[in-house]
């Protein structure tokens, strides 16, 4: 039986942000965005390449400071609080980038249990490298993605799709109240994609965790999520229940990039991993 926890609320108030690598004259990646997400909500964020989806998640995850506007987690303005409060706020969320930051020579069990680091002391963290604690829970998390047999493997012996699923399994071991998942299906075939989304939404719902996922696969977004936010050029084009996202709205959102409506190209889950690693205010 999962323990129900109160998820974090999220609010963006007139937020404008630029990508860290962009120049001063470059257009903002996010422009005057205002919206709110309630505790425990499950939200998919879609839009063409360059729409600002990853920047949107970075803003919520306190990884990028906005140029203007405010970002609130549980009604606390994260960039107007103390450094200690900012660290505490970051410890309450889990961010999974599209390419999981898994050290290649590390064992899968160690990479998984690292999800618990925000709640551990330095001594506990170091001891985990020698005597991993919580192996049973790590195996259980991996089993949700059909990877239980990989628990003692080294990360660099996994395929690209297996690495991505290990990165997602870390969420299940995290004590976070907010999960931010960026393009979790890019290296997965359709069957694995369905499994991954079903697992994330089911476990988040059982725990009361707030779940925000950026997706290229619009069909998955509209069928699996009760709320879908469409971004284009850093602006909110629509904020609707998934069942109300029509083909006409999608055509407008992906205008001139219609090929992306079919989703990103599927990468074979068994393939070897790469060797190197107008302003619309949403509710």
Secondary structure, 3 states (H helix, E strand, C coil): CCCCCCCCCEEEEEEEECCCCCCCCCCCCEEEEEEEECCCCEEEEECCCCCCHHHHHHHHCCCCCCCEEEEEECCEECCCCCHHHHHHHHHCEEEECCCCCCCCCCEHHHHHHHHHHHHCCHHHHHHHHHCCCCHHHHHHHHHCCCCHHHCCCEHHHCEHHHHHHHHHHHHHHCCCCEEEEECCCCCCCHHHHHHHHHHHHHHHHHHCCEEEEECCCHHHHHHHCCEEEEEECCEEEEEECHHHCCHHHHHHHCCCCHHHHHCCCCCCCCCECCCCCCCCCCC
